[in-house]
Amino acid sequence: MTSRNSGSIFLRGHEVVEIAEKLRYNNSQNFIRVFERINGTTPGEFRTSRAALKSHGSLAVEED
């Protein structure tokens, strides 16, 4: 998993700290900065916007 494709894991209920650890960031704040630089939004904003889209049926999300 890379910072680029980490967005989809937020939709599966993982916390930012867990994802940062899996990507081997020493600090979750560093991960948040990189995520925002790549995606143009923070992980929290990403999760909120995607959850809203999903609840309205506007986003096809692959479930595990």
DSSP file (Angstrom, degrees, kcal/mol; ACC not computed):
  #  RESIDUE AA STRUCTURE BP1 BP2  ACC     N-H-->O    O-->H-N    N-H-->O    O-->H-N    TCO  KAPPA ALPHA  PHI   PSI    X-CA   Y-CA   Z-CA
    1    1 A M              0   0    0      0, 0.0     2,-0.3     0, 0.0     5,-0.0   0.000 360.0 360.0 360.0 142.0    0.0    0.0    0.0
    2    2 A T        -     0   0    0      1,-0.1     4,-0.5     0, 0.0     3,-0.4  -0.773 360.0-105.6-120.6 168.2    1.2    3.5   -0.8
    3    3 A S  S >  S+     0   0    0     -2,-0.3     3,-0.7     1,-0.2     4,-0.3   0.834 118.3  61.4 -59.9 -31.8    0.1    7.0    0.3
    4    4 A R  T 3  S+     0   0    0      1,-0.2     3,-0.3     2,-0.1    -1,-0.2   0.874 113.5  31.0 -64.5 -39.3   -1.4    7.4   -3.1
    5    5 A N  T >  S+     0   0    0     -3,-0.4     3,-0.7     1,-0.2     4,-0.4   0.248  90.0  99.4-106.1  14.5   -3.9    4.5   -2.7
    6    6 A S  T X>  +     0   0    0     -3,-0.7     3,-0.8    -4,-0.5     4,-0.7   0.670  62.9  81.5 -74.1 -15.5   -4.4    4.7    1.0
    7    7 A G  H >> S+     0   0    0     -3,-0.3     3,-1.1    -4,-0.3     4,-0.6   0.876  84.5  57.6 -57.8 -40.0   -7.7    6.6    0.6
    8    8 A S  H X4 S+     0   0    0     -3,-0.7     3,-0.7     1,-0.3     4,-0.3   0.800  97.1  62.1 -65.2 -27.4   -9.7    3.5   -0.1
    9    9 A I  H X4>S+     0   0    0     -3,-0.8     3,-1.2    -4,-0.4     5,-1.2   0.773  92.3  65.9 -70.5 -24.0   -8.7    1.9    3.2
   10   10 A F  H X<5S+     0   0    0     -3,-1.1     3,-1.4    -4,-0.7    -1,-0.2   0.834  94.5  59.1 -63.6 -30.8  -10.4    4.8    5.0
   11   11 A L  T <<5S+     0   0    0     -3,-0.7    -1,-0.3    -4,-0.6    -2,-0.2   0.604  97.5  61.1 -74.8 -10.1  -13.7    3.6    3.7
   12   12 A R  T < 5S-     0   0    0     -3,-1.2    -1,-0.3    -4,-0.3    -2,-0.2   0.327 121.2-102.0 -99.1   6.4  -13.1    0.2    5.4
   13   13 A G  T < 5 +     0   0    0     -3,-1.4     2,-0.2     1,-0.3    -3,-0.2   0.567  68.9 146.7  91.7   9.8  -13.0    1.8    8.9
   14   14 A H      < -     0   0    0     -5,-1.2    -1,-0.3     1,-0.1     2,-0.1  -0.560  46.2-120.3 -79.6 145.0   -9.3    1.9    9.6
   15   15 A E     >  -     0   0    0     -2,-0.2     4,-2.2     1,-0.1     5,-0.2  -0.446  20.3-113.8 -81.8 157.3   -8.0    4.7   11.7
   16   16 A V  H  > S+     0   0    0      1,-0.2     4,-2.8     2,-0.2     5,-0.2   0.887 117.0  54.4 -57.0 -42.3   -5.4    7.2   10.5
   17   17 A V  H  > S+     0   0    0      1,-0.2     4,-2.3     2,-0.2    -1,-0.2   0.910 107.8  49.7 -61.3 -43.1   -2.9    6.0   13.0
   18   18 A E  H  > S+     0   0    0      2,-0.2     4,-2.3     1,-0.2    -1,-0.2   0.924 113.0  46.2 -60.9 -45.6   -3.3    2.4   11.8
   19   19 A I  H  X S+     0   0    0     -4,-2.2     4,-1.9     2,-0.2    -2,-0.2   0.913 110.8  52.2 -65.8 -43.0   -2.8    3.4    8.2
   20   20 A A  H  <>S+     0   0    0     -4,-2.8     5,-3.0     1,-0.2    -1,-0.2   0.907 110.7  48.7 -59.3 -42.1    0.2    5.5    9.0
   21   21 A E  H ><5S+     0   0    0     -4,-2.3     3,-1.5     3,-0.2    -2,-0.2   0.913 109.0  52.2 -64.2 -42.6    1.8    2.6   10.9
   22   22 A K  H 3<5S+     0   0    0     -4,-2.3    -1,-0.2     1,-0.3    -2,-0.2   0.830 110.7  48.3 -63.2 -31.0    1.1    0.2    7.9
   23   23 A L  T 3<5S-     0   0    0     -4,-1.9    -1,-0.3    -5,-0.2    -2,-0.2   0.386 119.0-115.7 -89.1   3.6    2.8    2.7    5.6
   24   24 A R  T < 5 +     0   0    0     -3,-1.5     2,-0.4     1,-0.2    -3,-0.2   0.803  57.8 157.4  66.7  34.2    5.7    2.9    8.1
   25   25 A Y      < -     0   0    0     -5,-3.0    -1,-0.2    -6,-0.1     3,-0.1  -0.729  38.5-147.0 -82.8 138.4    5.3    6.6    9.0
   26   26 A N  S    S+     0   0    0     -2,-0.4     2,-0.4     1,-0.2    -1,-0.1   0.730  86.6  29.7 -74.7 -21.9    6.9    7.3   12.4
   27   27 A N  S >> S-     0   0    0     -7,-0.1     4,-1.4     1,-0.1     3,-0.8  -0.997  70.3-140.6-143.1 130.7    4.2    9.9   13.1
   28   28 A S  H 3> S+     0   0    0     -2,-0.4     4,-2.4     1,-0.2     5,-0.1   0.786 103.0  63.7 -64.4 -26.0    0.6   10.0   11.9
   29   29 A Q  H 3> S+     0   0    0      2,-0.2     4,-2.2     1,-0.2    -1,-0.2   0.867 100.1  52.5 -65.3 -35.2    0.9   13.8   11.3
   30   30 A N  H <> S+     0   0    0     -3,-0.8     4,-2.2     2,-0.2    -1,-0.2   0.916 109.5  49.1 -64.1 -42.6    3.5   13.2    8.7
   31   31 A F  H  X S+     0   0    0     -4,-1.4     4,-3.1     1,-0.2     5,-0.2   0.927 109.3  52.1 -61.5 -44.9    1.2   10.8    6.9
   32   32 A I  H  X S+     0   0    0     -4,-2.4     4,-2.5     1,-0.2    -2,-0.2   0.905 109.3  49.9 -59.4 -42.9   -1.7   13.4    7.1
   33   33 A R  H  X S+     0   0    0     -4,-2.2     4,-2.2     2,-0.2    -1,-0.2   0.925 114.0  44.1 -61.8 -45.4    0.6   16.0    5.5
   34   34 A V  H  X S+     0   0    0     -4,-2.2     4,-2.4     2,-0.2     5,-0.2   0.920 112.7  52.1 -66.8 -43.7    1.6   13.7    2.7
   35   35 A F  H  X S+     0   0    0     -4,-3.1     4,-3.0     1,-0.2     6,-0.4   0.923 111.5  47.0 -57.7 -45.4   -2.0   12.5    2.1
   36   36 A E  H  X S+     0   0    0     -4,-2.5     4,-2.3    -5,-0.2    -1,-0.2   0.891 110.5  52.3 -65.5 -39.5   -3.2   16.1    1.9
   37   37 A R  H  < S+     0   0    0     -4,-2.2    -1,-0.2    -5,-0.2    -2,-0.2   0.902 117.8  37.8 -62.3 -40.8   -0.4   17.0   -0.5
   38   38 A I  H  < S+     0   0    0     -4,-2.4    -2,-0.2    -5,-0.1    -1,-0.2   0.905 129.1  29.5 -77.5 -43.5   -1.3   14.1   -2.8
   39   39 A N  H  < S-     0   0    0     -4,-3.0    -3,-0.2     2,-0.3    -2,-0.2   0.567  96.5-125.1 -99.4 -11.4   -5.1   14.1   -2.5
   40   40 A G  S  < S+     0   0    0     -4,-2.3     2,-0.3    -5,-0.3    -4,-0.2   0.615  85.2  68.8  76.6  11.1   -5.8   17.8   -1.9
   41   41 A T  S    S-     0   0    0     -6,-0.4    -2,-0.3    -5,-0.1    -1,-0.2  -0.982  86.2-102.8-154.2 155.9   -7.7   17.0    1.3
   42   42 A T     >  -     0   0    0     -2,-0.3     4,-2.7     1,-0.1     5,-0.2  -0.381  38.6-108.3 -76.0 162.0   -7.0   15.6    4.7
   43   43 A P  H  > S+     0   0    0      0, 0.0     4,-2.6     0, 0.0     5,-0.2   0.894 120.6  51.4 -57.4 -39.6   -7.8   12.0    5.5
   44   44 A G  H  > S+     0   0    0      2,-0.2     4,-2.3     1,-0.2     5,-0.2   0.916 111.5  45.7 -64.4 -43.5  -10.7   13.1    7.7
   45   45 A E  H  > S+     0   0    0      2,-0.2     4,-2.6     1,-0.2     5,-0.2   0.890 112.3  52.9 -65.2 -39.4  -12.2   15.3    5.0
   46   46 A F  H  X S+     0   0    0     -4,-2.7     4,-2.4     2,-0.2     5,-0.2   0.940 110.6  46.6 -59.7 -48.6  -11.7   12.5    2.5
   47   47 A R  H  X S+     0   0    0     -4,-2.6     4,-2.5     1,-0.2    -2,-0.2   0.917 113.3  48.8 -62.7 -44.5  -13.6   10.0    4.7
   48   48 A T  H  X S+     0   0    0     -4,-2.3     4,-2.0     1,-0.2    -1,-0.2   0.923 113.4  45.8 -62.7 -45.3  -16.4   12.4    5.3
   49   49 A S  H  X S+     0   0    0     -4,-2.6     4,-1.9     1,-0.2    -1,-0.2   0.897 115.1  46.7 -67.5 -39.1  -16.9   13.3    1.7
   50   50 A R  H  X S+     0   0    0     -4,-2.4     4,-2.6    -5,-0.2    -1,-0.2   0.874 110.4  52.7 -70.4 -37.1  -16.7    9.7    0.5
   51   51 A A  H  X S+     0   0    0     -4,-2.5     4,-2.3    -5,-0.2    -1,-0.2   0.894 109.2  50.1 -65.0 -38.9  -19.1    8.5    3.2
   52   52 A A  H  X S+     0   0    0     -4,-2.0     4,-1.1     2,-0.2    -2,-0.2   0.917 112.3  46.9 -64.8 -43.3  -21.6   11.2    2.1
   53   53 A L  H  <>S+     0   0    0     -4,-1.9     5,-2.6     1,-0.2     6,-0.6   0.910 112.1  50.6 -63.9 -41.9  -21.3   10.1   -1.5
   54   54 A K  H ><5S+     0   0    0     -4,-2.6     3,-1.5     1,-0.2    -2,-0.2   0.904 107.1  53.2 -63.9 -41.5  -21.7    6.5   -0.5
   55   55 A S  H 3<5S+     0   0    0     -4,-2.3    -1,-0.2     1,-0.3    -2,-0.2   0.759 110.1  48.8 -67.6 -23.1  -24.8    7.1    1.5
   56   56 A H  T 3<5S-     0   0    0     -4,-1.1    -1,-0.3    -3,-0.3    -2,-0.2   0.367 116.4-114.9 -95.2   4.3  -26.4    8.9   -1.5
   57   57 A G  T < 5S+     0   0    0     -3,-1.5    -3,-0.2    -4,-0.2    -2,-0.1   0.653  84.0 119.2  75.0  14.8  -25.5    6.0   -3.8
   58   58 A S      < +     0   0    0     -5,-2.6     2,-0.4    -6,-0.2    -4,-0.2   0.490  64.6  57.1 -90.6  -3.7  -23.1    8.2   -5.8
   59   59 A L  S    S-     0   0    0     -6,-0.6     2,-0.7    -5,-0.1    -2,-0.1  -0.983  70.2-145.1-135.3 123.5  -20.0    6.1   -5.1
   60   60 A A        -     0   0    0     -2,-0.4     2,-0.5    -3,-0.0    -6,-0.1  -0.792  25.7-172.1 -86.3 116.5  -19.5    2.5   -5.8
   61   61 A V        -     0   0    0     -2,-0.7     2,-0.5    -7,-0.1    -2,-0.0  -0.936  22.2-129.0-116.2 131.0  -17.3    1.2   -3.0
   62   62 A E        -     0   0    0     -2,-0.5     2,-0.3     2,-0.0    -2,-0.0  -0.667  26.5-151.4 -79.2 122.2  -15.8   -2.3   -3.0
   63   63 A E              0   0    0     -2,-0.5   -51,-0.1     1,-0.1    -1,-0.0  -0.671 360.0 360.0 -93.9 148.9  -16.6   -4.1    0.3
   64   64 A D              0   0    0     -2,-0.3    -1,-0.1   -52,-0.0    -2,-0.0   0.437 360.0 360.0 -83.3 360.0  -14.4   -6.7    1.9
